[in-house]
Amino acid sequence: MHAKVGIIGAGAVGSACLLSLIALGCAREIVVLDRMPKRALGVVTDAQYGAVLSAPVTLHAGDYSDLAGAALVMITAGVNEKAGGATDRNDPAGRLKLLKTNAEIYHDIVPRVRTAVPEALILVVTDPPDPLADIVRMLGHVNVLSTGTFLDSLRFRFQLARRLNVSAANVDALVVGEHGTSEVFLWSSARVGGRPALDLLSANGQSREQVQAEVERDVRYANITVIEGIGASQYGIGMASARIAEIVLRDERAVIPVGSYQPAYGVTLSLPSVLGRAGLSQVIEPEMTGDERQGLEHSAKTLQQAVAGITL
């Protein structure tokens, strides 16, 4: 399998994905495309000089035909929350407000990817990634994943770790469902050192209810907080997307929460999944409380309604 990756979209997120891929050193060749070729060329030209300090990698600014042989193609193109007016914390639609506009952009991109590299795994990074992954499937490309709740789960782990004064690497906590406002926090299985995270919070004299509310708020609206500061949520998702690429290219068979089509729910959403060279090989549905399962079903219905409103 070729360690070649394509990135479609050379904006803030695409550029962050590129830098993170270079830093990880998992790709030997990266092709960057953009509807404005000069922008792709500028990003590649800038990055290639610093890439001398990293593992050997060849960078290209190219066209769709240059994707041939890529194992994975990241699509980051589209309008973001700020440009699409999705920065109101009180709006339950959240990122889903961007779906119609970005679905039209994907309608142009996906057939070109299929023609150039039909066997590649497409990773949808553009918001909202879950319904856009369904759009990719509807356009005929079956081998597709969304970044899903991978980044949300990292944010969940970070927020718990900060409150418990431990390393986030040692916190086991998952967010499932939509990468968006209906996402579900699996508090019942959040663990640190084998102990329930909620028990440790209580032992520290912290109110469970207050901490749960604060953590969920900080994670659920982290993108808006970032956008209010720098205009685009880019670095975290860039690193998360590059990590997904690394898992695929190195055939790690790692278990991470990533978005894929779930027949039982009739939509793409995130559950812990085994990921490797062949893409997703197994979905592991975690144990959930009744409330958590109800939340996941609500998240699925939210996504179903969003996809149903799109005509191709």
Steps between C-alpha positions, in 0.01 A plus 500: 500500500632840403569746780345773287235741626291759319361816660221684322473853631800718589327728748557512875397139567669352193823681586482373860447145373805537276725627778383227737562229238850632442568504875380140547719379213255228396452606135768485232303711255228764552303669224310821576213622281297817518246675277757781500816323375721790608389451860591129492835589344565764764422264788719223356785737416497638853477161672756317287792698639419420861430139400875461451513462879252209498495147363543490121181608326421630153244781481306596189243761411300318237172412334263206542702282263795533738302313768560170318648246739392683817395272785299772670347828384401762756230743392520824695341730240184698579373788711578493872282591796593867495437547129185287518349675801522201736652668805194541721525279809122517540429368150438123525577457128866586557722380215202352317425852371797453267373178343312633198785725386771243556296218345498701176877537519536125559275431202775652286798347683404137566443384138844637411660309786320182397629534145857565611533251785188281542668267752607773745353548844335841516521673838241774537637784711269781385218591737254344549707186433245228576224596255762599244638146524149382415502737202827339386333158518196627313737622228630145463822488703447233765842502668445809714539607863438824682731636768190469717538531875871416513589862578202534738626198693847653524342819632297296751816325622684831525228668705475205741878480534524869581245469779662185644856627457614197300634443150230493232678196354387306806134599475268260318188688390283500190262728316275321249231593249512824304801727482272783602253620758320165540820311585485261796751493787545149639551597863410152617815352346742791556791355698832603649719220631206264486287723724190686378595859427183625672599322822842665492342840441273447801796388711667830414199682642369608160130499423425231240215692343694824479810335353294305247325817386826697476689227316222441249470872435875542451520203264177556309581864422879479485493579129310825559745604772785442254325686219435798726874521554661415166218476246524127424528177697801344330787367713318237704315356201818514294684288756206261543465454122872434462482242780218322315716497186792358700279220638394408147842525335671299774217245526485549877153349553450764766160543664377859478158668478466586132199557276377224271166394359308305762220290343328460838461877520466569128761775504870576547590557865789422732557188705830344608638331188799288397695691238789384284634468150174372356303775668243417763478127577283484812269718705497447875181632653582588861289433805265791566245599760140540393538877485819477294339260252199728474739787432669302223164422340412869515835585339430251221155651436651849489744384232232309309289813477797704381586255221135464398490872428773476235425427135782417261 
